[in-house]
Every structure is written in C-alpha cells, then in structure tokens.
Amino acid sequence: TPSWGARPEWDAIVAFHQHGLPTMTPIACGELHGQSILMTASLEDCTRLDHWLATPESRAHTQREQRRQVLTTLAHLVRRMHAAGYHHQDLYLCHVLWPLPRGPSQL
C-alpha cells in the first residue's frame, strides 16, 4: 500500500543511503496537523534524464556510446534497488537526475 507524507520519503532516502544507492541528501523533515514537509540539499547543475535523452545532441550518432552508458548505469541502479527490496512505484526518467558534466555513472 502506498504511504503518504514526508516521513516515509525521509525514511526511504535514509534507507537508500544505507544501501549505497545514490539519491538526494535529506536535511529536514517536519509534520504538523496532518501536513508535512521534506527538505533536501540542493541538486545543482543536474538535468532530468528524460530531458537529456530528448536533446538532438544525445540522439546524434556520435553519442550512441554515451546513451548506452547512461542506460546501462540506469539498469544497474534499478537492479541494485530491486536487490535491496525497493520497488519504486513511479520510476520514470524524469525522476532520474544526471549531474552534468559528470559521467553517466553519477546518475
């Protein structure tokens, strides 16, 4: 069953870190009167993977190997998530960030 609010998100982020899975850094979590908030460290100079894959540069023949590296990295990441017992219910490319200009291994 889905769980809502900031606390389950906080717990998931912390658990990802405990399993060595790359994700954002949690800063603060709060709850008051049925409302909640989660604050994370800023993710600077990142692009959403769906945006990068849609660029003409990423589709260029010369970028075929880089696209392959990105998708291989993503597949390994998802396999690690599943092996740790996590099954993301809304795993879309827009939720995967790539901190450019670092290599695809930094998804």
N, C-alpha and C positions, 0 to 999 in steps of 0.2 A: 504494500500500500504506500502511496506517496505520503511524504511528510512535508509540512509547510513551515515556513518561518525561517528566521535567521539561524537559530540554534542547530538544526540539522545540517544546514550548509556549513556552518563553522566546524561541526564535528567531522563532516566529510573532508573538508580542506585539511584539517589536522591529521586525519587518518591517511590521506594521500601522502602527506609529508612523511608520516611514519613508515609508509611502504616505499618511499623513494620515488613517488610519482610526481612529475612536475606539475605544479599548479600555482595559483596566486598565494601571496603571503597574508595570512589573517592578521588584522590589527586590533579590532574591537568588535564586540557583539553585545547587543542590548535588547531587552524586552520590557515592555511596559503596557499594561492594559490591553493585551491582545495584539499589540503592534510590535514589530521587531526591526532591527537594523543590523547589517553586517558591513564592516569597513575593512577593506584590504589595501595593501600597499599599491601604489600606482604602477601600472604597467606601461612604461614609456617606449616609444618607438616600436610598437607592435602593429602588425597587420593581421586582420582576420584571414584565416586560410581560404575561405570561400572568395574573398576579395582578391587575394593574390592569384588564385587559380583562374580567375576570370580576366586577368590582365593579358593584353596581347603579348607582353614580354614573357610571361610564364608559358604561353602556348607556342612560342617560337620553337622551331626545330632545334635551335641551339640550346634550349632549356630543357630538352627531354630528359636528360640525366638528372637535373636538379628536381624536376617534377617526380621522377621515380624515387629519388632520395627522400623527398618530403612524404610521399605516400607510404614508403617503406617505414619511415620513422613513425608515422601515424599508426600504421598497422601494428608495429611493435608496442607502441604505447597502449593501444586498446587491448592487445593481448596481455600486457602486464596488469592492466586494470582488471580484466576478467580473472586472471590468475589470482589476484588479491581479493576476489569476491565482489568486485564492483561491476554493476551493470547499469550504465548511465541510460536513463530513460529518454533523454533528449540530446543525444550525441550528434550534433550537426557540425559541419565545417565552420560555421560562424562562431562556434564556441571554442574553437582551437585558435590560439594566437601564436604568431611567429614573431619573435623579437628580432626584427631586421636590424642591422645587416648580418647578424649571426647566422651560422649554418642551420640547415634543416634539423639537425639533431637537437636543437633547442626548443622544439615545439612545446 
